[in-house]
């Protein structure tokens, strides 16, 4: 395995993309101070996964990006690509392996392996034991050479193991031991969890039994509920049918009652018409009776005015006498037949009546039993009987 070329773009002083071909044998880079010879070696270390900005002569990773100059604008990212030839040392099926690293000013960084995104861990594992490592002996500067010459034995052992190719296995052993320690810790936590679960096992068994009983009772409750609902549905269905029949019967009865009510209303209308007819007839009869009474009253008034008396419709005393008067037993003929004055002599004298009053007409004249009131100062009987034979005289009006 050997390095074929180095491609730089935006890394430190390389504003434009530059490609350096590494030919077989020894390749030297010669130039004055400040031309960027050290930037090339630092780019190789940075592309292989160097994470320390101070070892690359910077304060932070953004200092590795070209900041611009008086004649050039700054760029937005830095990218370094290393192309290696693979003769079977690397455990990949490619004959050329391209490792790239890209850094943006936002701080985001990404690694590419043959133009495919990859992880830093994959790149370190790929070049482990080959010497192509930021901390290995493949990249050696003056300070690092002095460090090797003055290093202690255990520090020199790292370079010897890396050159012998056992550093990769030691790294794998360390990783495996770390995984075993993590597994032991996981087992300890699992044992603690198992002990805690074992303590809760009895209560969980009781809860499981209760849950099983609950499921059984719940299923039984559901079945009983369905049976009860079915029974209620059957009862409500029969009750609904009964109520439907009852409603039909009541509706028929309602129709009969409405028919009867209409018949009674017609009869009531007829009865009211008959009542109105009867009232009209009654009013006609009352009017006729009133006319007859007025005629009778006028006849009686004319008779009374002729004989000096008037008819009284009430049973009150006209002369103030307390005794009854009437014709003597011997008088069977009217007074005009014997040539006497009209009127009947009283059997018992009474006090004289008050001054003569004007005759007044009774509101309800009667056809018989009419009393006569005397308008003279003579003594008059309390009641005169006008129903005797021969009264009124014939021919009088």
C-alpha positions as CSV (number, residue, x, y, z in Angstrom):
1,X,0.0,0.0,0.0
2,X,1.4,3.4,-0.9
3,X,0.1,7.0,-1.2
4,X,-0.6,7.9,-4.8
5,X,-1.8,11.6,-4.7
6,X,-2.9,14.4,-2.4
7,X,-5.7,16.8,-3.4
8,X,-6.2,20.0,-1.5
9,X,-9.0,22.6,-1.9
10,X,-9.5,25.5,0.6
11,X,-7.2,24.0,3.2
12,X,-5.1,26.7,4.8
13,X,-3.1,28.5,2.0
14,X,-4.5,26.3,-0.8
15,X,-7.4,28.5,-2.0
16,X,-7.8,26.7,-5.3
17,X,-7.8,23.0,-5.8
18,X,-4.3,21.6,-6.0
19,X,-3.3,18.0,-6.8
20,X,0.1,16.6,-5.8
21,X,1.3,13.3,-7.4
22,X,3.5,11.1,-5.2
23,X,5.8,9.1,-7.5
24,X,7.4,5.8,-6.5
25,X,10.6,6.2,-4.5
26,X,11.4,9.4,-2.5
27,X,9.4,12.5,-3.2
28,X,10.7,15.8,-1.7
29,X,8.9,19.1,-1.5
30,X,11.3,22.1,-1.6
31,X,10.4,25.7,-1.2
32,X,11.1,28.9,0.8
33,X,9.7,29.5,4.3
34,X,6.0,30.2,4.3
35,X,5.2,28.6,1.0
36,X,3.1,25.9,2.6
37,X,5.4,22.8,2.9
38,X,4.1,22.0,6.4
39,X,0.5,22.5,5.3
40,X,0.8,19.5,3.0
41,X,1.9,17.1,5.8
42,X,-0.8,18.6,8.1
43,X,-3.4,18.0,5.5
44,X,-2.4,14.3,5.3
45,X,-2.8,14.0,9.1
46,X,-6.1,15.9,9.1
47,X,-7.5,13.7,6.3
48,X,-6.6,10.5,8.3
49,X,-8.6,11.8,11.3
50,X,-6.7,14.2,13.4
51,X,-9.0,15.9,15.9
52,X,-6.6,18.3,17.7
53,X,-6.6,21.8,16.1
54,X,-3.5,22.8,18.1
55,X,-1.4,19.9,16.6
56,X,-2.4,21.5,13.2
57,X,-1.2,24.9,14.3
58,X,-4.6,26.4,14.9
59,X,-6.9,27.5,17.6
60,X,-10.1,25.8,16.2
61,X,-11.0,23.7,13.3
62,X,-12.4,26.7,11.3
63,X,-8.9,28.2,11.2
64,X,-8.0,25.4,8.7
65,X,-10.3,27.0,6.0
66,X,-8.8,29.6,3.7
67,X,-9.7,33.1,5.1
68,X,-8.9,35.0,1.9
69,X,-6.3,37.6,1.0
70,X,-6.0,40.9,-0.6
71,X,-6.7,39.4,-4.1
72,X,-8.8,36.4,-3.2
73,X,-12.1,35.9,-1.4
74,X,-12.5,33.4,1.4
75,X,-13.9,30.0,0.6
76,X,-16.7,28.2,2.5
77,X,-15.2,24.8,3.1
78,X,-11.9,22.9,3.2
79,X,-11.4,19.5,1.6
80,X,-8.5,17.0,1.5
81,X,-8.5,13.8,-0.5
82,X,-5.8,11.0,-0.2
83,X,-5.6,8.2,-2.8
84,X,-3.9,5.0,-1.8
85,X,-3.1,2.0,-3.9
86,X,-4.2,-1.3,-2.3
87,X,-2.3,-4.5,-2.9
88,X,-4.2,-6.5,-0.4
89,X,-3.1,-4.9,2.8
90,X,-6.4,-3.1,3.3
91,X,-9.4,-5.3,3.9
92,X,-11.5,-3.8,1.1
93,X,-12.1,-5.2,-2.5
94,X,-10.9,-2.0,-4.2
95,X,-7.5,-1.5,-5.8
96,X,-7.6,2.2,-5.1
97,X,-8.9,3.7,-1.9
98,X,-9.8,7.4,-1.7
99,X,-10.2,8.9,1.7
100,X,-11.7,12.4,1.9
101,X,-12.5,14.8,4.7
102,X,-14.6,18.0,4.3
103,X,-15.1,20.8,6.8
104,X,-17.6,23.7,6.6
105,X,-17.6,27.0,8.3
106,X,-20.7,26.1,10.3
107,X,-18.6,23.4,12.0
108,X,-20.1,20.4,10.3
109,X,-17.6,17.8,9.2
110,X,-18.0,14.7,7.0
111,X,-15.8,11.7,5.9
112,X,-16.0,10.0,2.5
113,X,-14.6,6.6,1.6
114,X,-14.5,6.3,-2.2
115,X,-17.0,9.1,-2.5
116,X,-19.4,7.4,-0.1
117,X,-20.2,8.9,3.3
118,X,-18.5,7.0,6.1
119,X,-17.6,7.2,9.8
120,X,-14.3,8.2,11.3
121,X,-14.3,4.9,13.2
122,X,-14.5,2.9,9.9
123,X,-11.5,4.8,8.5
124,X,-9.4,4.3,11.6
125,X,-10.2,0.6,11.6
126,X,-9.4,0.4,7.9
127,X,-5.9,1.8,8.4
128,X,-5.1,0.3,11.8
129,X,-1.7,-1.6,11.7
130,X,-0.6,0.0,8.4
131,X,1.1,3.0,9.9
132,X,-1.3,5.4,8.2
133,X,-2.5,6.9,11.4
134,X,-2.3,10.5,12.8
135,X,-0.4,9.2,15.8
136,X,1.7,6.6,14.0
137,X,5.2,6.9,12.5
138,X,4.1,7.3,8.9
139,X,3.9,11.1,9.3
140,X,7.0,12.4,11.1
141,X,7.9,16.0,11.6
142,X,10.9,17.5,13.3
143,X,9.2,17.9,16.7
144,X,8.0,14.3,16.6
145,X,11.5,13.0,15.6
146,X,12.9,14.8,18.6
147,X,10.2,13.2,20.7
148,X,11.1,9.7,19.5
149,X,14.8,10.2,20.2
150,X,14.1,11.5,23.8
151,X,11.1,9.3,24.5
152,X,11.0,6.8,27.4
153,X,10.9,3.0,26.8
154,X,7.2,2.6,27.2
155,X,6.6,5.5,24.7
156,X,9.0,4.0,22.2
157,X,7.1,0.7,22.5
158,X,4.1,2.3,20.8
159,X,6.1,3.0,17.7
160,X,7.7,-0.4,17.7
161,X,4.3,-2.2,18.1
162,X,2.8,0.0,15.3
163,X,5.7,-0.9,13.0
164,X,5.4,-4.6,13.9
165,X,1.6,-4.6,13.1
166,X,0.5,-5.7,16.6
167,X,-1.0,-2.3,17.5
168,X,-4.2,-3.2,15.6
169,X,-4.7,-6.4,17.6
170,X,-4.0,-4.6,20.9
171,X,-6.6,-2.0,19.9
172,X,-9.1,-4.8,19.1
173,X,-8.2,-6.5,22.5
174,X,-8.8,-3.2,24.3
175,X,-12.1,-2.7,22.5
176,X,-13.2,-6.3,23.3
177,X,-12.2,-5.9,27.0
178,X,-14.3,-2.7,27.1
179,X,-17.2,-4.5,25.6
180,X,-16.8,-7.3,28.2
181,X,-16.8,-4.8,31.0
182,X,-19.9,-3.2,29.6
183,X,-21.5,-6.7,29.4
184,X,-20.5,-7.4,33.0
185,X,-22.1,-4.2,34.1
186,X,-25.2,-5.1,32.1
187,X,-25.3,-8.5,33.8
188,X,-25.1,-6.9,37.2
189,X,-28.0,-4.6,36.4
190,X,-30.0,-7.6,35.0
191,X,-29.4,-9.5,38.2
192,X,-30.6,-6.6,40.2
193,X,-33.7,-6.4,38.1
194,X,-34.3,-10.1,38.4
195,X,-34.0,-9.9,42.2
196,X,-36.5,-7.1,42.2
197,X,-38.8,-9.0,39.9
198,X,-38.5,-12.1,42.0
199,X,-39.6,-10.2,45.0
200,X,-42.6,-8.9,43.1
201,X,-43.4,-12.3,41.6
202,X,-45.8,-13.4,44.3
203,X,-47.8,-10.2,44.2
204,X,-47.8,-10.4,40.4
205,X,-49.1,-13.9,40.6
206,X,-51.9,-12.8,42.8
207,X,-52.7,-9.9,40.5
208,X,-52.6,-12.3,37.5
209,X,-55.1,-14.6,39.3
210,X,-57.3,-11.7,40.1
211,X,-57.1,-10.5,36.5
212,X,-58.1,-13.9,35.3
213,X,-61.0,-14.0,37.7
214,X,-62.0,-10.5,36.6
215,X,-61.9,-11.6,32.9
216,X,-64.1,-14.7,33.7
217,X,-66.6,-12.6,35.8
218,X,-66.6,-9.9,33.1
219,X,-67.4,-12.5,30.4
220,X,-70.2,-14.0,32.6
221,X,-71.5,-10.5,33.3
222,X,-71.6,-9.8,29.6
223,X,-73.5,-13.0,28.9
224,X,-76.0,-12.3,31.7
225,X,-76.3,-8.7,30.5
226,X,-77.1,-9.9,27.0
227,X,-79.6,-12.4,28.3
228,X,-81.3,-9.8,30.4
229,X,-81.4,-7.4,27.4
230,X,-82.9,-10.1,25.3
231,X,-85.5,-10.8,27.9
232,X,-86.3,-7.1,28.3
233,X,-86.5,-6.8,24.5
234,X,-89.0,-9.7,24.3
235,X,-91.1,-8.3,27.1
236,X,-91.0,-4.8,25.6
237,X,-91.9,-6.2,22.2
238,X,-95.0,-8.0,23.6
239,X,-95.9,-4.9,25.6
240,X,-95.5,-2.8,22.5
241,X,-97.8,-5.2,20.5
242,X,-100.4,-5.1,23.3
243,X,-100.2,-1.3,23.5
244,X,-100.5,-1.1,19.7
245,X,-103.7,-3.2,19.9
246,X,-105.0,-1.1,22.8
247,X,-104.2,2.1,20.8
248,X,-106.1,0.7,17.8
249,X,-109.1,-0.1,20.0
250,X,-109.0,3.3,21.7
251,X,-108.8,4.9,18.3
252,X,-111.9,3.0,17.2
253,X,-113.7,4.1,20.4
254,X,-112.6,7.6,19.7
255,X,-114.1,7.5,16.2
256,X,-117.3,6.2,17.7
257,X,-117.4,8.9,20.3
258,X,-116.7,11.5,17.7
259,X,-119.6,10.2,15.6
260,X,-121.9,10.2,18.7
261,X,-120.7,13.7,19.5
262,X,-121.5,14.9,16.0
263,X,-125.0,13.3,16.4
264,X,-125.5,15.0,19.8
265,X,-124.4,18.3,18.3
266,X,-126.9,17.9,15.5
267,X,-129.6,17.1,18.1
268,X,-128.6,20.1,20.2
269,X,-128.8,22.3,17.1
270,X,-132.3,21.0,16.5
271,X,-133.3,21.4,20.1
272,X,-132.0,25.0,20.0
273,X,-134.1,25.7,16.9
274,X,-137.2,24.2,18.6
275,X,-136.4,26.3,21.7
276,X,-136.1,29.4,19.7
277,X,-139.4,28.6,17.9
278,X,-141.1,28.0,21.3
279,X,-139.7,31.3,22.7
280,X,-141.0,33.1,19.6
281,X,-144.5,31.5,20.1
282,X,-144.3,32.3,23.9
283,X,-143.5,35.9,23.2
284,X,-146.4,36.0,20.7
285,X,-148.7,34.5,23.2
286,X,-147.5,37.0,25.9
287,X,-148.1,39.9,23.5
288,X,-151.6,38.6,22.7
289,X,-152.3,38.2,26.5
290,X,-151.1,41.6,27.2
291,X,-153.3,43.0,24.5
292,X,-156.3,41.1,25.9
293,X,-155.5,42.4,29.4
294,X,-155.3,45.9,28.2
295,X,-158.7,45.5,26.4
296,X,-160.2,44.0,29.6
297,X,-158.7,46.8,31.7
298,X,-160.1,49.4,29.3
299,X,-163.6,47.8,29.5
300,X,-163.5,47.6,33.2
301,X,-162.4,51.2,33.5
302,X,-165.2,52.4,31.3
303,X,-167.7,50.4,33.4
304,X,-166.2,51.7,36.6
305,X,-166.2,55.3,35.4
306,X,-169.8,54.9,34.6
307,X,-170.7,53.6,38.0
308,X,-168.3,55.7,40.0
309,X,-166.0,52.9,41.0
310,X,-162.7,51.4,39.7
311,X,-161.2,48.0,39.5
312,X,-158.4,47.1,41.9
313,X,-156.2,44.3,40.9
314,X,-154.7,43.8,44.4
315,X,-156.4,42.7,47.6
316,X,-155.5,46.0,49.5
317,X,-158.2,47.9,51.2
318,X,-159.4,51.0,49.4
319,X,-161.6,52.6,52.0
320,X,-159.6,51.7,55.0
321,X,-162.5,49.6,56.4
322,X,-161.6,46.5,58.5
323,X,-164.9,44.7,57.8
324,X,-166.1,42.9,54.8
325,X,-169.0,44.2,52.9
326,X,-171.3,42.5,50.6
327,X,-174.9,42.7,49.3
328,X,-177.6,41.8,51.8
329,X,-179.2,38.4,51.5
330,X,-182.5,39.8,50.3
331,X,-180.8,41.7,47.4
332,X,-180.7,39.4,44.4
333,X,-181.2,41.9,41.7
334,X,-179.0,44.7,40.6
335,X,-179.6,48.2,41.9
336,X,-180.5,49.6,38.6
337,X,-183.5,47.3,38.4
338,X,-185.1,48.9,41.5
339,X,-184.3,52.4,40.5
340,X,-181.6,53.0,43.2
341,X,-178.2,54.3,43.0
342,X,-175.5,51.9,42.0
343,X,-173.5,50.2,44.6
344,X,-174.3,48.0,47.5
345,X,-175.0,49.3,51.0
346,X,-172.5,48.2,53.6
347,X,-173.8,46.1,56.5
348,X,-171.5,47.8,59.0
349,X,-170.5,51.4,58.8
350,X,-166.8,52.2,58.7
351,X,-164.8,55.3,58.9
352,X,-164.9,57.7,56.0
353,X,-162.1,57.2,53.5
354,X,-159.6,59.9,52.8
355,X,-160.0,62.4,50.1
356,X,-161.0,61.1,46.7
357,X,-158.2,59.7,44.6
358,X,-157.8,59.5,40.9
359,X,-158.6,56.1,39.6
360,X,-155.6,54.0,38.6
361,X,-155.4,51.0,36.4
362,X,-154.1,47.7,37.6
363,X,-151.0,46.2,36.0
364,X,-152.5,42.7,36.0
365,X,-156.3,42.8,35.4
366,X,-158.3,39.9,36.4
367,X,-161.4,38.5,34.8
368,X,-163.2,37.6,38.0
369,X,-163.1,38.6,41.7
370,X,-162.4,42.3,40.9
371,X,-162.7,44.7,43.9
372,X,-164.3,48.1,43.5
373,X,-163.1,51.2,45.2
374,X,-165.5,54.1,45.9
375,X,-164.5,57.6,44.9
376,X,-167.3,59.2,47.0
377,X,-167.3,60.2,50.6
378,X,-169.9,57.6,51.4
379,X,-169.2,54.5,53.4
380,X,-167.9,51.7,51.2
381,X,-167.5,48.1,51.9
382,X,-164.0,46.6,52.1
383,X,-164.5,44.3,49.1
384,X,-167.3,44.2,46.6
385,X,-168.1,41.0,44.9
386,X,-168.6,41.6,41.2
387,X,-169.1,38.0,40.3
388,X,-172.7,37.9,41.3
389,X,-175.4,37.4,38.7
390,X,-176.5,40.3,36.8
391,X,-173.1,42.2,37.1
392,X,-172.3,44.2,35.2
393,X,-175.7,45.3,34.0
394,X,-176.6,44.3,30.5
395,X,-176.0,46.8,27.9
396,X,-173.2,48.6,29.7
397,X,-169.8,49.0,28.0
